Amino acid sequence: MTQREPGPPPSSTANPPVEVKPLPARDAAAVRHVPFESPVRDVMDGAQRLEIKIHDHGFVALVDAMPRLVPEGQTADAAIVQAARVSYGQGTKKISEDRGLIRYLLRHRHTTPFEMVEFKFHIAMPIFIARQWIRHRTANVNEYSARYSVVPDRFYRPSSESVRKQSKANRQGGAELFGPEEAQTAAEFLRYLDDAEALYARYERLLESGVSRELARIGLPVSAYTQWYWKCDLHNTLRFLSLRMDPHAQEEIRVYADAMYALLAPIVPLTMEAFRDYELEGVHLTRLEMEALRGERRGGSGELASDNKREQDEWREKREKFGF
């Protein structure tokens, strides 16, 4: 869930060092230090962060993972298997059996073991993407505060060749690109962005004149960049990816989802393989679609028993995937 915007960091003089008293002997003796049973490795290969650049000013960076250390020769998938088997040891199962278990769990929606793995990302993106992203209310988020800090002079703008038309079938999305004969419209859109970005100079002048940051920020366009830390368990990260890597998702957020997938694939490869097979590239059939297939096998037309245009369009897309 989204946290409140944090206040400014306290000065070092306001917080003198605090003396930490040792535990009483009886409490210290209760803490048992259990060493690893075998050599371990860092799933991030010793890196402070793993980062992929997005557009001109954005990025997705993986800054931490849980588990961070796993037995040599294994991946963070081992934590999922361990949780599923409720085992305190690594066990004697083979990797092939682990793969089968993970695929079974994902295929049958046994989601709790995937919640045992977590990732923390540092992300920079345009504000309009952040407002889509925050709709996924299953993460811990802390965002850069424009109440306490000046918004950087960074804006997202597509190229003239990538300006999209409004889809006639989907009110949420853009459809095909503007052609050469419509270049004037795309150019007009970019001039519109020029005007919006020009507001930044007035924002700076108003700050210098004493207007509070919390008010001055409200005139800036949503193409300005923000940043946040986003921590989420693997199960809910997969739910995010299934929606935002979908071809129907807005292109500007899809590239961020693609980058997250690329960062996670080496860390939980068995899970991401199953996710790709069952979610990204799998086809889920509704009851009406299964009835249409049965009817076609009996010599029928294979038409969907629905007058809903969107359902009909989705059924045609699925038939194309099947090669019908």
Secondary structure as the mmCIF struct_conf table of DSSP 4:
data_model
#
loop_
_struct_conf.conf_type_id
_struct_conf.id
_struct_conf.beg_label_comp_id
_struct_conf.beg_label_asym_id
_struct_conf.beg_label_seq_id
_struct_conf.end_label_comp_id
_struct_conf.end_label_asym_id
_struct_conf.end_label_seq_id
STRN STRN1 THR A 2 THR A 2
HELX_LH_PP_P HELX_LH_PP_P1 GLN A 3 PRO A 6
HELX_LH_PP_P HELX_LH_PP_P2 PRO A 8 SER A 11
HELX_RH_3T_P HELX_RH_3T_P1 SER A 12 ALA A 14
BEND BEND1 ASN A 15 ASN A 15
HELX_LH_PP_P HELX_LH_PP_P3 PRO A 16 GLU A 19
HELX_LH_PP_P HELX_LH_PP_P4 LYS A 21 PRO A 24
HELX_RH_AL_P HELX_RH_AL_P1 ALA A 25 ALA A 28
TURN_TY1_P TURN_TY1_P1 ALA A 29 ALA A 30
HELX_LH_PP_P HELX_LH_PP_P5 VAL A 34 PHE A 36
BEND BEND2 GLU A 37 SER A 38
STRN STRN2 VAL A 40 ASP A 42
TURN_TY1_P TURN_TY1_P2 VAL A 43 GLY A 46
BEND BEND3 GLN A 48 GLN A 48
STRN STRN3 LEU A 50 ILE A 54
TURN_TY1_P TURN_TY1_P3 HIS A 55 HIS A 57
STRN STRN4 GLY A 58 MET A 66
BEND BEND4 PRO A 67 PRO A 67
STRN STRN5 LEU A 69 PRO A 71
TURN_TY1_P TURN_TY1_P4 GLU A 72 GLY A 73
TURN_TY1_P TURN_TY1_P5 ALA A 76 ALA A 76
HELX_RH_AL_P HELX_RH_AL_P2 ASP A 77 ARG A 85
TURN_TY1_P TURN_TY1_P6 VAL A 86 VAL A 86
BEND BEND5 TYR A 88 GLY A 89
BEND BEND6 THR A 92 THR A 92
HELX_RH_AL_P HELX_RH_AL_P3 ILE A 95 ARG A 107
TURN_TY1_P TURN_TY1_P7 HIS A 108 ARG A 109
HELX_RH_3T_P HELX_RH_3T_P2 THR A 112 MET A 116
STRN STRN6 GLU A 118 PRO A 126
HELX_RH_AL_P HELX_RH_AL_P4 ILE A 127 TRP A 133
TURN_TY1_P TURN_TY1_P8 ILE A 134 ARG A 135
TURN_TY1_P TURN_TY1_P9 ARG A 137 THR A 138
BEND BEND7 ALA A 139 ALA A 139
STRN STRN7 ASN A 140 GLU A 143
HELX_LH_PP_P HELX_LH_PP_P6 TYR A 144 SER A 145
TURN_TY1_P TURN_TY1_P10 ALA A 146 TYR A 148
BEND BEND8 SER A 149 SER A 149
HELX_LH_PP_P HELX_LH_PP_P7 VAL A 150 PRO A 152
BEND BEND9 ASP A 153 ASP A 153
STRN STRN8 PHE A 155 PHE A 155
HELX_RH_3T_P HELX_RH_3T_P3 SER A 160 SER A 162
STRN STRN9 ARG A 164 GLN A 166
HELX_LH_PP_P HELX_LH_PP_P8 SER A 167 SER A 167
BEND BEND10 LYS A 168 ALA A 169
TURN_TY1_P TURN_TY1_P11 ARG A 171 GLN A 172
BEND BEND11 GLY A 173 GLY A 173
STRN STRN10 GLY A 174 LEU A 177
HELX_LH_PP_P HELX_LH_PP_P9 PHE A 178 GLY A 179
HELX_RH_3T_P HELX_RH_3T_P4 PRO A 180 GLU A 182
HELX_RH_AL_P HELX_RH_AL_P5 ALA A 183 GLU A 208
TURN_TY1_P TURN_TY1_P12 SER A 209 GLY A 210
HELX_RH_AL_P HELX_RH_AL_P6 ARG A 213 ALA A 216
HELX_RH_3T_P HELX_RH_3T_P5 ARG A 217 GLY A 219
BEND BEND12 LEU A 220 LEU A 220
TURN_TY1_P TURN_TY1_P13 VAL A 222 SER A 223
STRN STRN11 ALA A 224 ALA A 224
STRN STRN12 TYR A 225 ASP A 233
HELX_RH_AL_P HELX_RH_AL_P7 LEU A 234 ARG A 244
BEND BEND13 MET A 245 ASP A 246
TURN_TY1_P TURN_TY1_P14 PRO A 247 HIS A 248
BEND BEND14 ALA A 249 ALA A 249
HELX_RH_AL_P HELX_RH_AL_P8 GLU A 251 LEU A 264
TURN_TY1_P TURN_TY1_P15 ALA A 265 ILE A 267
BEND BEND15 VAL A 268 VAL A 268
HELX_RH_AL_P HELX_RH_AL_P9 PRO A 269 PHE A 275
HELX_RH_PI_P HELX_RH_PI_P1 ARG A 276 LEU A 280
BEND BEND16 GLU A 281 GLU A 281
HELX_LH_PP_P HELX_LH_PP_P10 HIS A 284 THR A 286
HELX_RH_AL_P HELX_RH_AL_P10 ARG A 287 ARG A 297
TURN_TY1_P TURN_TY1_P16 ARG A 298 GLY A 299
BEND BEND17 ALA A 305 ALA A 305
HELX_RH_AL_P HELX_RH_AL_P11 LYS A 309 PHE A 322
TURN_TY1_P TURN_TY1_P17 GLY A 323 GLY A 323
#
